Amino acid sequence: MPESILEQFRPLYYPNAVVVVGASSNPEKIGAFALRAVISSNFPGHIYPVHAGGAEQIMGLKAYPSIQAIPETCVEMFIFAIPAEQILQSMDTAIAKGCRAAVILTAGFKEIGGEGLALEAELKAKAQAGGVKVIGPNSLGLFAAYGNLNASFVPGLSECFKGRGKAAFVSQSGGVGNTLLSRCLEDNMEIHSFTCLGNRLNVEFADLVEYFTADTRVRAIGLFIEGTDDGRRFYTTARRCSQQKPVVVFGTGYSDTARQAARSHTGSMASSEALYRAAFHQAGLVQAESVDEMVDATKVLSMCPPPPADKVAIITHSAGPSIIMVDILEGSGVRLAELSPETKEELCRTSVPAFGSAANPVDLTGMGGFDKRLYVEAMRTLVKDPEVGVIITLYTTMFEYSLSFPIPEFARIARESGKPTIVAFVTPFSFNKELYAWEAEGIPVFTSPERAARAAVNLVRYYRGRARLASLTDQSGEPPVRGPEPPGQAKLADLVAAAAAPARREGRQLLLEHEVKDLLAAMGVKVARGRLATSAAEAVAAARETGWPVAMKIVSPQVIHKSDAGGVRLNISDEEAVRQAYDDIMAAVAENFPRADLRGVLVQPMARPGLEVIIGTLNDPQFGPAAMFGLGGVWVETMSDVSFRLLPLTRQEAREMVAEIKGYPLLAGHRGRPAVDLEALEELILTVSRLVTAGEGIGQLDLNPVILYPDGYSVVDARLSLS
């Protein structure tokens, strides 16, 4: 029976004993820092320093000249602080000694390329064969509060994080890890753990998301991702786990320069930003735009209960900062609660001065700054209003310690109500003593109105996303597919194989337009069918059969962008114009692509005017099959108004994909223009999803343009490449 995820990773966070290989008595060496870190954490098991130089004792502990000399027969964790070229042999010896978990602080592996890449591959093979979970190489290490384990080279973490929190942080970068831990420390935020993955030898983000989801001590997970080698696995794991616990992610490395920096940093290569964001959204993750926002979102989600409603109420004695919060909330799609008449009446009676406001935000005026009990009474009233799901309390110290807040009573009301309560405590650092009192009561505190508002937004977003994912598990309420039942998966695979057969026989990767349209038509897709003409006379005959006016397009495996090659003529209305167009197309393309295999010209009826969109798919090396939708035609690359989703899709996801683009008002009807057939569009996207996920070897599919009408659509052009 395979080990549970908890048992697989227990030796990393709760080992029976720790060996520090490369421990040093020289205070300036990393081996000294690593040993001091383990000692400082009050680790409950044995600690074995290994020092090849022959030291008998280091930092009060007996030292050993080699791993073999350690008397214990089974030691689960090894921390390596030795040169990269010594790691392989040491790993063999550690495995023989019972090693199941390793932290490799050393750099000099795949991040430098060449020999480092080969060295890391060999190390990974050894670790996999020996059943060792490795953090690193090129890692800051890990810190586990509940395991009393500081397996890093930062001894100060043990002193700074003495308590035990509910937020687990994972960072690819040690530098970013230092940044997020600094933010936690400034906010007096205790953590469950911090793990720096470094080069991710054989422990991936997906592994730790799954592990921390199973760990009952963790309530929220925060991730900093520069890239992942298996985006699809991360997506499927995160999507499953985010329905149980919040996962917050901050991703970077999207620009060309940043991707190159990430590669040189940890050997990672991020895919496009659009695909990462699509995957994060589909998986129900909270997406942060900075390290600070990632920490704040993880903090609020680890400390607050689920909101019973998604609207917010604000209590304040300072109107200006509350307006800042309102702008952030409503600009992010989070509305203020409309307080009931009964709530307003009780507020006026118990807490709001005559010159204050019982509307939302509730303004206690300057009186609230001097008499903080007004906040308690306002809180007592607001928690009873069913429209209120989240409460933000905004106040300042007024630079006086004497004007203290009745925190215990306020926090008790918040806990008993079950409603998330967030405090915006605007004060200089020297006056922030109350911050610690709030955190001790389990209330998340933020030192600016902006941070508090964004934390509330991310709290609401997570629970909205979780509800959305839950709804996707049951599509029984979806409207039935319009038209004939789509082919089953086996039938689809057969259709794709048959359509691809001519191209495979000829050794070409690109299917010709009429071959793609034949495949789509066999699936029930409405395409603008045409006839392939190999001479001007055949073109005239095709035009007569098709009906006037016609469009004419070059057919060639080598010509992808037909318009750019001079291979398209539109609105041709007579036979002489057809003959001329055929000759002109063949001549223009031959001049622009002298080596191209020109198969002829496709003659098809001109489509009636409508709204042009693009539906496309790609097979991403990290995420696998994905779909794109957006405004189409020749302007698609210029406008860049597109949305992405990983495949396969549900109908609801297809609907969200359509509604997400900026040009959606054009689809829904704008300035007297009728709405397009959105249901037919959704079905077309789902058909494309089924085609790509069922057919073997589809690399990329582009339907551009698809012309949308109030009563349907027409696929005017299509391109399919084999992988």
LINRA-V19709 format. One line per field, one symbol per residue. phi: phi as a letter, one per 30 degrees, with the letter a starting at -180 (. if undefined). burial: 1 if it has 16 or more other ideal C-beta (glycine too) atoms within 10 Angstrom, else 0. A space follows every 50 residues. Layout:
phi->???
burial->???
//
This chain:
phi->.ddddddeceddcbddabccdjebdddccddddddddddddhedcdbcdc bddjddbbhicdcbdadddddddbcdcbccbbeedcdedddeddddcjeb bbccddcjcddcihddddddddddddddddicdccjdibdjbbbddchbc cbcbededddbddbcbcccbbdcdddeedddddeddchcdbdabbcdhdh ebcceedddddddddddccabcbccclbdbdddedddddddddcbdbcbb cbiddedddddddddbicbdddeedddddddddiddcccadedddddddd ddccddddbccccbcacbdedddedddddddciccdddddeddddddddc bddeccbcdcddcdiddddccddddddddeddddddddcbbcccabdhhb ddcdcddedddddddddicebbccccadedccededdddddicdcbcadd ddddddedddeddddddddddddbcdddddddjdddddddddeddddddd eeddddicdcddedddddddddcjddcddbbdccaddddddddeddjddb cbbdcadccccddddicbbbhccbddddeddeddddddddddbdcddddk bdcbddddeacdbbbbbbcddccidbcbbadbidcedddhcbbbbdcdcc dddddddddddddeedddjbhidddddddddeddddddeddddcddidda bbcaccccbdckabddbabbcdd
burial->00001001111111111111111110000111111111101010101111 10001001101011001001000011111111010010011011101111 11111111111100010011001101100101111111111111101011 11111011001000111111111101101110110010111111111111 10111111111111100111111111110111111111101110111111 11110001100110111101111011111111111111001111111111 11110010011111111100110111011000010110100011011000 11100111011111101110110111111111101011111111111000 00001010011011001011111111100001011011101011111011 11111111111110110010010000000000000110000100110011 00100000011111111111011110111111100101111110010001 11111110100100111110010010111011001101110010010111 11111110011111111111011111111111100100001111111011 10111111011000011000000001110111111111111111100101 11111111100111111111110
//
